[in-house]
């Protein structure tokens, strides 16, 4: 993505009245350029997590409109729910997605917090990266005492909001306060337990959360908390860095949960948190029955979880993305309480949904062939070459996976898994190039539709044509570079892989060579349209070098294959 993109995940203190929730989300989506990704209401918590994305200016405006509408339709004087909260719009984080830093998001958050108070009269705190006081980086510090404690805090200089009236106003009584901040991506997750005991759930939460639990006199759970020389409670840290957690009982499910925010998914990935909660629960005679993702989850969190659980089984991780997702969903029980649908819960899939329309790689084999055979000039040889390369990578990956799971070869599973991972990466790259090659052709066609009535228009058209032609030359060259890497995989599999599949490795080599030579023809025909001949000759020269290398490697692979077959 070239444009700047941020995500906003406001939590509104209403989870039961869908009419009120819709009024708020309608206000958010009234801003042009905003994409609403998820609306996740909770009955017991009486809280809705809304997720939307867009460019920074649009997101800031949409967030403001959401806060304004929430202040009109939610009266905190009547709110009850199981989740901590301080206002109608309880917490409002700005999260960098692309082309923007966390520091820039923090500045957006501070500006937004000031506007919310200036224009709506709602007191605001800044937290995480936007915090104006070090201690307020922690959301719990900003939300201390919750809504009920706000009246006392608001006039205390040490507790007062960052932007506020200094006294408890009618607006503050109705809407409470809003905590506005900037943070990196956070995963909100609940681990379901086979118990109804909130006390057991809390004990497990304290075992694992970074903050841990107070150290008490005599080591007794009811002993007096011990203090240090400065009067601060001495804490026994939990086992998971970058996590916050509490235990609660959810009547609508009839189970207790460990409710966790993973604030640093690099330090503590989702699958690590799951396994550690399972361990801590088992130590207390409790079992984790499943996992509930609240809001959205990054694609990579599930992919890495799938690979993690496959490694524990000593199985190849070089399988399809859909298979990795399936392993992650089953391993962590993500469908325990309701069906987990990746297309609705994974942020990247939601962002990509509109771009997936009319993609060649989503066609059936029959549909792709028929589209190629039609009178339309695209897809053409470039897309077919990329697809041939993808099939070559797929065959090499297949042999690697078969070898990894071959009886008697258990000690070599990781060796073949690594090859399968490389094959999956190449296959994904080449599949992307199937559509990119057709897009390159379409860019040239778009130029021909540009006006050419004036000298300025002619000059702009000529410049655009050269840019599109260069792009159309570079794309098949990228196909060549990716396809020639397939030989590393099929050669290794022909020499070391499951001997029953050596012919498949050979066919993979044939497909890779066809991909390279086919893409080279596209490099040459498109380079012919470049006015800068030095650039054109450089591209053609590189293509010819790759083609020679492919022919040499194909011969080496086929010699191995024929030797083993004969």
N, C-alpha and C positions, 0 to 999 in steps of 0.2 A: 504494500500500500504506500502511495506517495503522500497522501494527505494525512494531516494530524488527526488522530482519533483517540477519544477518551471514553471511558465507561463510567456510568454513575449508578450506584446501587442504594437508593434511599429506602429506609425502613419506615413505614407508616403505621401508626398505632390504630389500625383497624384491620381485622382479618375475618370478619363474619358477615358484614353487609356488602355484598358484591356491587350493589348500586353505588355506594360511596366510593368503593375502590375504583370503579369504572370512571367516576367523575374525575378522580385524581389522575388516572392514566390518560384520560382524554385530554386533560390540561397539558400533560407532558408531551403527548404526541401532536398537539396543535402547533408545535414548532417544526418548521420545515427542516428536513435533513435528519430528523431523529428516528432511530429504529428501536422499537420496543422489543426487547429480547425475551423477557420473562416476567410473569406476575405470579408470585408464590404466596398465597394467603395461608394463615394458620388459625384454626379455630381456637385451640387452647391458648395459644400465645396472644391471640387477638392482635395480630401483627401481619403486615404484608411486606414482603421483600420485592421491590420492583427493580428490574435491570434494563437500562437502555444505553445506547451508544450513539456517537455522532462526533462532529467536529467540536472543538472546545467551546466556541462562542454559542453554538446551538445547544450544547449540553447545559451550559450555565443558565441559559434562558429557560430551558425546559425544566431544569431543577427548581428554579425560582417559581415558575408557574405551578409546579407540583406542590411546593411548600405553601404557596398562597391558597390553592384550592383545599389542601388538607386543613389549613387553619380555619376555613369557612365551614367545612363539613364534619370535623372531628372536635368534640368538646372533651378535653382531658379530665374535666371534673367528674365525668361519668365513666371513665375508662378503667377496665379491669382485664388483666391478662397475666400469664405466667412468666412472660419475658421481661427483664429489666427495661425500663423506658423512662424518658424525661420529657417527651413532647409529642405532639401530633405527628410531626415529622421528627422521628427520634434521632436518627443518625443519617448523615448524607456524605458519603465518601466520593471523591473524584479519583479515578484510577487511570493511569496511563496505559494505552493499548499500542499505539504506533505513532512515531514521529514526534513524540513529546516526552519530556522528562518528568520525573516525580516532583522535582522542584518547581517546574512550571505549573503542574497541577496544584501544588500547594498554594501558589499565588492566586490561581483561579478560585480555590476554596476560600481563601481569606477575603477576596473581593466579594464573593457570593455571600459569605457570612455577614459582611458589613451591609450589603444591600438588603438582605432579609430583615435585619434590624431596622435600617433606615426607612425602608418603604412599608414594612409590615408590622413593625413594633415587636417582633418576636426575638427574645434574647438568644444569642448564639455563642457557643464555645467552639474553639478550633482544636482539633486533635491530630494525632499521628504526625505526618510530615508538615502539616500546616500549623502545628501548635505554636503559640506565642509564649508559652511557659513550658520549660522542660517536663515538669510533672504531668502536664496535660497531653503529652503524647499518648498516654494511656486512656482509652475510652472510659474505663471504669472510674477514673478520677473525675472526668468531666460529668459523668452521669451519677456521681455519688449522691445517695439519698433519693434518687429517682425524681419523679414529678412531685411526689409528696414533700420532698425536702427542698424544693426550689424556692419556695417563699422565704425560707430562712436564709438560704445561701445568697440570694440575689442582692441583698443589701450589705453583705460581708465583703470588704475589699479583697480578702484572700480567696474568696469562693465565687465572687461575682463573675458573670459571663464576660467574655472578651468584648462583646458588643451588647450593651444592655442599658436599661433605664436607671439602674441604681435603686429601684424600688419595685415592689410587686404590683404590677398593673393588671387591669382587666384583661388585656390581651395575653399577658403571661399566664394568668389564671386559666384562660380558655385553651391556649395552645401550648403551654409549657415552654420549653426551650428546645433548640435544635443544635446538634453537635455536627459541625461541618469540618471535613478534613480531606486529606489526600493520603492514599496508601497504595502499596502494591496489591496485586491480586490476592484475595483472601478466599479460602474455602470454608464455608459454613457447613458443618456436618454433624449429624446426630447418630450415635451408635446405640442401636436397640438392644435391650437386655432382657433376659428371661426372668425378670423380677419386677415387682411393683414397688420395691423399696427405694424411695428417694434417698434415704440415708446410705444405702449400699451404692447407689449411683454416684452420689457426691464423693464417697470415699474413693471410688475408682477415678473420678475426675481429678481429685486432689493428688492421687498417686502419679498421674501422668502429666498434668498441666505444668507449664514452666514455673509458674509461681509456687506451686506445691501447697503445703499446709503449714500452719504455725507449729513451732516446736513447743511442746508442753511439759510442765513439771512432771518428773517421774516417768516420762514417756507415755503417760496415760492419755487416752483420747478425750477425757473430761478434765484433765489437769489445766492449771492456769497457764496461759501463753507466756513464754519467756521473752524478756526484752533485752536489747543490747544496751550499751552504755549511753546511747542517745535516746533511749526510750522507744525504739522501733521494735516491733515484733520480729523475732527471729524465725525465719522460714526454713522449712526443709524442702528443697527444690524437687519438682517432679522430673520425670524422665524425658519429656518431649520439649525441645526448644521451640520457641516461636508458636506456642499454643496457649489458648485460654479455654477453660472448660468448667462446667458446672453439671450437677446431676439434677434431674427433675422427673416427674411423673406426668405422662400425657394421657388424660382420660379417653380421648377419642381413639387411641390405639390400645389402651389398657396395659401399657408397659412403661417402665422407667427407661430413661435414656441418659447417656453421657453426651451433653451438648457441647460441641467444640468449635472454636474458630481457629483455623490454622493460618496464622498471620505471616508465616515465612515458609512457603511451600518448597523452597530449595533446601532449607535445613530439615524440615519434617514433611516429606511427601505424604500424600494421602494414604498410600499402602503401608507406610511405616507407622503412621498414627493408628490405622486399623489393627495391625498386628500387636502393637503395644497395648492398646485398650483391651484386646483379647487376652493378652498375658496377664494384665493387671486384674481383669475381671475373673479369670480362672483362679488366680491366687486367692480370691475372696469367695470362691464357690459359685460364681456367676458366669454365664455364657453370653457372648455377643451373638445375637441371632441375625443381625443384618445392619445395614447402613442406609441412612437417609441423607441425600444431598439437598441442602436448602439453597435455592437459587441456582446459579450456574457453576460449572466446573470447567477448567481449561482442558482441552483435548489431551495435552501431553500428560496430565495427571493420571488419566485412565490408561493411556498407552503404556506409560512406565509401570503402572500397577499390573497390567496384563503381563508384561515382560517379567516383572518381579515374581509373580506367582508361577509362571512357566519355568523360570530358573529354579525355583524351589522343587519343582517336579523333575528337574534335569531334562527339560524339553526345549526344543529349538524356539527361539524368540523371533525367528525370521519368518513369521506368518503374516497374513493380511491384517490390515488395521481392524476390520470388522471382527476377526477372530480374537485379536487382542482385547477389543472392547468386551466381547462376550466373556472372555476369561475374567476380566476385571469385575464385570457385573456379577457373575456367579460367585467369584471368590469372596467378594466383600458383601454379598447379599444386598445389592443395591435395589433389588425389586422386592424386598421383604415386605414393605408396607404398601407399595403401589408399583406398577410396572415402570421400570426405568427406561426412558426413551432417549437415546443419545441425541437424536435430531432436535429434541426439545430442551435438553439440559447441558449440552456442550457448546460453549460460547462460539468457537470457531465454526461449528456446523450451522449455527443460526446466522452468523455473518455471511457464510458462503452460500446459503440457501438460494438467494436470488441469482447469484452468479452461475449456479449449476444448470440453469435453464438452457436447453439446446446444446449441451456439451456432447461432443462426438463420443467420448469415452463412456457415456452413460447409455449409449445405444446397445442393443443386442448385437451379437456377431452378425446375424442376418441383416439387421437394420443398418449396421455400419457398411456392410458390403453393398447393400442396395443404394445407400446414400452416395457411396463412392461411384457406383455405376450410373447414377443419374446424370442428367445433362448439366447439372451444376458443376463448375470447375473446381469447387472445393467440397470435401477434402480431395487432395491430389497426392502426388508422389511424395511430398514432404511429410504429410501426416501418416501415410502408409509406411514410410521408412521408419518413423518414430515408433509406430505400433509394432513393426517387425522387431525393432530393438527391444521393446518392452516384452515381447513374447520370448525373445532369446534370454533376457534376464529372468523371466518367469520359469523357463525350463531349468536354468542353472539353479535357481532357488528351490525348485521342486526336488532336484537330485540331492541338494544339501539337506533338505528336510527329511527326505526318505533315509538318507545316510545317518542323520542324527538319531533317528528312532529305530534304526536297524538292530534287531536282536543280536547280542554279542558284541555290539560296538558301543555299549553304554559309556565306556570311559572316554569316548571321543565326541560325546554329544555337543560339548561346548565349541569344539573346533568347527563342526559343521554348522552349528547355530550362528557363529560369527559370519560364515560364508553366506548363510541365508539372509542375515541382516543386511549385508552388502547388496545382495540381489534384490531385496525388497526396496532398498533406497534407490537403486538404479531403475527398477521397474516403475516406481512412482514418478521419478524425474522424466522418464521417457513418455509415460502416459500423459503427463502435463504438456509435453512438447507436441503431442498429437493435436491438441486443440490450439496450442500457441502457433503452430505452423499455419493452420487455417486462418487464425487471427491475423497473422502477418500478411497473408494474401488479401484478406478483407481490408486491411489498412491501405493497400495500394488501390483497391477498387474505390475506396472512399475518396481518395485524392482526385480521381477522375471526375467525381461529382462536384468538385470545388469550382467556383466561378473563375472565368478567365477573360472577362471583358475589358479590364484595364491593365496597364503595365504592372501596377502594384499587385493586382490579383494574380497575374501571370507569374510574377516573381515568387509570391507566396506559394502558389501551386507547384512551381518547380522545386522550391526548397522542400516542401512537404513530400514530394515524390521521391526525392533523393533520400530523405530520412526514412521513408517507408521501405524503399528498396534496400537500404543498408540493413534495416531490421530484418527484412525478408531473406537476406543473405546470411545474417548472423544466426538466425534460429536453426536452419538445417545444419550449420556448423556445430552448434551446441548438440544437436542430435548425434552427429558423428562422434563428438568427444565423449558423450555418454555411452554410446553403443560400443565403442572400441574397448571400454572398461569391462564389458560383459565377458570378454575373452578370458580375463583373469579368473572369473568364476567358473565358466564352463571347462576351462583347461584343468583347473584344480579338481573339479568334479569328475572329469573323464579319467584323470590319473589316480585319484584317491577316493572317489565316492563309491556308492553302491554299484558294484559291477553289473547288476541287473538293469541299471538305468543308464549305462554308458551311451547308448544310442540317443537318449534324450539330450545328453550333454552335446553330442555331435550335432543334433538338429538345432540346438541353441547357438552353436557356432555358426551354422549356416544362416540363421536368422540375423545374427549380429553383423555378419559380413554384408548381407543384403541391405541391412539398415544403413551401414556406413556408405556403401557404394551408391545406394539410392539417394541418400541425403546429399552426397557430393554432387550429383547431377543438378540438384536444386541450388546448391551454392553457386555452381558455375553459371546456370541460366539467369539467376538473379544478379550475380556480380556483373554480368554483361551490361546491365542498365545503370551501373555506377559511373558517374563522370570522373570521379577521382580514381584514376587507373592504378595509382600506387596502392591505395587501399584495396581495390579489387584484386590486384595480383597477389597481395599479401594474404588475403582470405583464401583465394584459390590455391596458393602454394601450401598453406596449412592443411587445407582439405585433402590435397593430393598426398601429403606426407601421412596423414591418418589413414587414407585408403590403402597405401602400400603396407602400412603396419597391420591393418586388418587382414589383408590377404595372406600375409606371412603367418599371423596367429591362427587363422582358420586352418591353414595347412598343418600346423603343429598339432592342433586339437584333433583333426581328422586322422592323422597318423596314429595317435594314441587310441582313438576309437576303433579304427580298423584292426589295429594290433590286438586289442582285447576281444573284438568280435570274432576275428579269424583264429 
